[in-house]
Amino acid sequence: MKKAVGIIVEYNPFHNGHKYHCLKAREHGDVVIAVMSGDFVQRGEPALINRWDRAELALKNGVDIVVELPVFYSTQSAEIFSRGAVGILNQMNVDKIVFGSEIGDVKSLTDRADLEEKEEFKDELKKQLKEGYSYPTAYSNTLKKLEVNKELNSNDILGVEYIKALKFWNSSIKPVAIKREKSGYYSEGIEDGISSATGIRKKLQSGEDIKEVVPHTTYEVLKNALNENRFAKIEDFYSLIRHRILLERENLKNIQDVEIGFENRLYEAAFSSLDFESFFQKIQTKRYTLGRTQRILIHILLNIKKEATEVVKVKVPYIRVLGFTKDGQNYLKKLKEKEIIILTALKNIQKLLSKDELRFLEQNETGSKIYSMINYYQERKVPIIIR
């Protein structure tokens, strides 16, 4: 059986840096499998363009199989996001996981992962959080208390979480870090034809040209979406979010990431705010980062609860393929011979999944229907196939 290499992606949108990542990943295996966030992403936002368009761009630019990272993973903290994605790759028998990293050194990232799992670190972090600090500040304070000087950048933080997830699943997958020397995760500049997804989204919003930083296939898709006003933004969903907050006030405390008391702040802000900007200003606090606040809003919109999150943290409920190439199709056939349940269509799934697994699948598909209410796209019944 051919060796597969896994990558964990959002492609929001797919750019030249992502294409480079695919090429580097292929150096480590015969088949590249991407676990890609669906219609909502880890920053707590709807994806700029829908899951099917992004999957097709991936398949046209170096990926062999695109598997969806369901919304109950894709909109979570780095820990849960990583655990879900690595869990999927583990079930798909990949040999290695390849990810970008500012440090570019797996040993350094493994050492940090080991540190974070020590009781001394956990106890100090809890203490800092109880004092009211946001997670990033509490984390930084904990490092200082333990006299650890090295702060990590965004991709390194994810790399640490991937390594912790590999340990959690007792996986034999080998982590491979590619040193990231160009635009960082939040960078808005351009270096040698590479810009971050954040930078590209800002350029699109301001009407700047992005032709030099994305493959031609991406450029054409984005140009059409721009002309048809089909870029999704979190503020577009405010009327739906507001409706759920006002309707479900008593249940907000059960929503993932909502701490005691914050539900009252959400309700009062939603009641008094007609527009998203004023609402968001009223709910921001020093304790909650921008990303976490946005994730809470998506969790409210999609009814993602704490109880359900505890379930998916310890078991991946299903694996759904969005598309594949010919090499990818051959790999999937071999996987099915090993009796791994992989969904390539939603027909007769009642025979394949348990009631609980079906419930999670339905939640994800309902999330995509809500996305489509605001940013319409034609749902597919079968995977994309690129010959």
N, C-alpha and C positions, 0 to 999 in steps of 0.2 A: 504494500500500500504506500502511495506517495506520502511524503512528509508535508504536514501543513504547518503554517506559521500564522499566528493570530495577531490582530491589531484591534485596538479599541478606539472608536472614532465618533465624531458627530457630523463632520462635513457640513458645517453651517456658515458658509458654503465650502465646497471642495475647491482647494486652491493649489498653487504650485508646490508649496511646502508639503501638502498631503501627497502629491504625486511622488515627490522625492522619498517620503516615508514608505510608500508602497514599493518603490524600487529597492530601497534598502532592506525592507522586509523580505522581498523575494530572494535576496542573497542567502537567506537562512532556511528556505523551504521551497517545495514545488508548487504548493497551492497557498494563496493568501486568503485568509478568512477574516472579514471585518465584522465585528459586532458594533452596529451603528445605532445610536439613539433614534427613536422614532420621531413623532411629530412634536415632542417637547424635549428640551435639552437641559443639561445639568445646571446652567446658570439661572434656571427658573424662568424660562422663556419659551414661547412657541418657536419652532424652527423657522428660519427665514422662508424656506420652501419645503414642500411636503416630503415625506419619507420615500415615496416611490421615485420622484425626480432625483433625490439625492442618492438613492441606491443605484439608479441607472448611471449617473455620473461616475460613481465609484467603479462600476463594472466596466465602463469604457476607458478607465484610466489606471488599470493595474490590479484591481481586486477580482478574485475568482468566485467568492461566495459572500453575499451580504446577509447577515442575520440581524434581526431587529433586537435592540435592547429595549424591552418594554418600559412603559412609562413609570411603573412602580419602582424601577431602578434608575431610569434616565434622569429623573428630576430630584434625585436624592443627594445627600452629602457625598463627598469623595469616597468615604469608606463604603457606603452601601452601593453607590454607582459602580465602584471597582469590584466589589464582591459579586454582584450580579453578572457583570461582563466577563470576569475571569471564570465564574462558575459555568457560564455558557461555553466558553472556549475549552474548559476542562472536559466537558461532556462531548465536545466535538473532536477530541483526541489530537489537539494541536501539539506540536513538539516544542515550539518556542512562542513566547509573546514578545513582540518588538514594540518599543515605545520611545518617544522623544524625551530627552532629559537635558536640563541645563548642565548638570554635573557630568552626565555621560558615564557614570561608574556604578555598576550594579552593587559592588561591595559596599560603597558608601551608603547607598540607599538601603541595603540590607541591614547595615549597622544601625541606621536610623529606625528602621522597622523593628529591630530587636529592642532598641531603647524604648520605643513607644509602648511595647508590650510588658515592660517592667512595672511592678506595682508602685515603685517610687515615683515613676513618671505619671502613672494614672492617678495616683492620689493627689499629687501636686496640681495636675490639670483640673481635677474635680474641684479642688480648693479654689483655684483661680476663677473657674466658671461660677461657683457659688457666690463669689464676691461681685459678680455682675459684669465681668468682662465678656466681650465677644469671643468666639472660639479662636480666631487668629491671634488676638491679643493675649488670651489665656495661654495659648500654645507657646507664643513667644516668651511670655513671662516664665513659663515652666522651664524652657530651655535655659534661660538666664539663671534661674534658681539652681539648676543642675550643672551650671557652668559649661553649657554646650554653646559654642560660639556661632556655629554655622546655621544660618537661616536658609530655608529652602524656597525655591521659586515654584510656580504653579505646576509645571510638568513634573518636577521632582516630587512634589507632594503626591501627585497621582501615582508616580512610580513606586513610592513607598507603600501606597495603598494596594497597588497590584501585587507587590511582594507579600504583604500581609494576607491578602486574599488567597494567594497560592498556598500559603501555610494553612489557612483556614480549611480549604478544600482538600488538604493533604495531596496536592497536585505534583506531578512529576514534570510539569511544564517548566522550561528554563527561561528566565527573564533576560532580555537583551536590551540594553539602553543605547540609543543613538544620540550622540551629543548634539544638542540643538544650539547652533551658533548664530542663527539669523533672528528674525523677528520673534519676540516672546509672545506669550499667550495674550497679553493685554496690549501689546505694542500696536501703534497706529501707523508706523513708518513702513518704508519699503527698502529691503536690502537684497540686491542681486536678484530681482524679480520675485522675491518672496515677501508676503505680508501676512500678518495674522488674520484669522477669521474676524476678530474684533475690528481690526483696521479696515477690512474690506466692507463690513457692514456699515461702518461710519462713512466710508467713501460713497457707498451707494445712497445713503441717506442724504448726503450733501450734493449728490449729482456728479461726483468726480468719476473719471474713467478708471476702470479696473482691468483693462485688457491685458496689461503686462504682468499681472500677478495671478491670473487664473488660466487653466487650460481653455482652449477654444470651445470645447463642449460646455464647460461651465458658463463661459461668457454668453453663449447663445441662449442658454436656459434663463440666466439672470436678466439678460436684456429683454426677453419676452415677458418675464414676470414683472419687470419694472414698467414696461409699456402697458401692461394690463393691470397695474396696481395690485399685484398679488404677493407682496411681501408681508408676512405675518409679524405683528408686534404685540407685546403683552397688553398695551393700552387698548388694542382692538377688542380684547376680551373683557374689558372692565364691566360692561353691563351684565354679563353672565356671572362674573365673579361677585359683583355687588348683590345681584339677586340671590346667590347662594348664601352669602354672609347674612343678609337680612332674613332669609327664610330659615336658615339652619343655625341660628344663634346658639342654641343650647348644645348643639353637637360640635361646635367649632373646637372645643377642648380636646376632642378625640382625633382631630386631624393631625397628620404627621408634622412634627417640628413646632407645633403650637404649644407654648409653655403656659402654665396657669396664669390667668390674668390678661394675657395678650388678646384673648377672644373679645374682651370688652373694648379694647382699643380698636380692634378691627371693626366691630359693630358700630361704634360711635362715629368712626371715620367714614364708613360706607353710608351711614344714615345721613350724614351732613355734606357729603361730597358728590357733586354731579359729574365731575370729570376725574380721570385717573390721576393726573398730576397732583391735584390738591389732596386726593385720597392718599396717595403714596407718601407725600410729605408728612401727613398726620400719623402714619403708622411706623415711620422709621424711628429706630432707637439705636443707642450706642451698642446695645447688647447684640442686636441682630445685624449681621452684615447685609449688604445689598443683595447678594446672591441668595442668602437664606430667606430674606423677606420675600423675594420673588418666588422662591420655591414653595413657600407657604401658600401664596396666592394660587399657584398652579395646583397644589394639593387640595385646596378648597374647591377650585373649579372642577377637579376630576374626582373628588371625594376619596382621596388616598389617606387612609387612616393608620394610626400607630399600630393597631392590632395586626393589620394586614402586612405592614412592613416587617414586623417581627417574624412572620411566617416566611416571607421571601428571602430574608437574611440567611436562612438555614437550608432552603431548598429552592432550586430553580424550577418553577412550575411547568414551563414548556419552552421549546425552541422553535422559532418560526423563521423560515428563509424568505427573504424578499426578492432574491435574484441570484443568478449564477452564470458562469461561462461554461463552455464545454468541459474544461478541466475540473471546474467546480462540480458539475453534474456527475462526473465520474467518481469524484471523491465522496459525494453524498450517497451514491449507490453503494459504495463500500461500507460507509457508516451504517446504512440501513441493514446491511448483512450482519452487523454486530448488534442488532436489535435496539438501537438507539432511536427513540421516538422524535422525529424531526418533522415539523409541519411545513409542507410546501403548498398546501391549500387548506381551506377551512371546511371542506366537505367531509361529512361523516366523522367529525372530530369527537362526537359523543362516545364513540367506540374506543378512542385513543386516550382521552383525558378523563381524569376523575372529576367529580363535581367541583371540588375546590380548585383544581387546575383550570377548569372551564370558567370559573368565576373570575380568575385573574386575566384570562384571555379576553373575556367579555369587557372587563374594565379597561384594558388597553384599547380595544376596538371602539368602545364608547368614547374614549379620549380622542381618538382620531376622528370620530364623527363630529365631536364638538369643535375640533380644529377646523374641520371641513365646513362647518357652519359659518365660520368667519373668513377662512381662506380656502375656498372651494377647490377640490380636486376630485377626479374620477377614481374611485376605489377599484383596485385590481383584485380578481379572485384567484389568480395564479401568479407565480413568481415571474420576474423579468428574466428573459433568457438572451444572452449575448453570445452569438456564435463566433 
